[in-house]
Amino acid sequence: MKNRRSTVFFHATIIFGLIMLETPIVLLANNIEPMIFGLPLLVFWVLFWWLFCTIIFLIAYIKKWGKKNSI
């Protein structure tokens, strides 16, 4: 049961991250004025969600998907 729960969690967070990265929600961040770490908001938005998805993929690989008999 724990294995199934973690699989659902990883899939849900990856899908959520991709939705936040690729949908028209990104147009809400299409402003230059609020600068975060010297980057326009749109660039920071895309980099943040890309980093979020990358970290989730790394954690999922280390915890579950990187094992030989995970299929």
C-alpha angles and dihedrals in degrees: 000000000000090000092054092047093053091048091053090047094052093046093047094049093047092050090047091051093049091048091052090048101045111028128087088267085089088070088070087066095048095116130114100200105074100068117195116193088343093304127113113254094252093054091046090048093053094044092047094053092042089053090046092054092044092052092047090050090049093049091046091050093049095045103037123347098053095067121100097236098041093111 
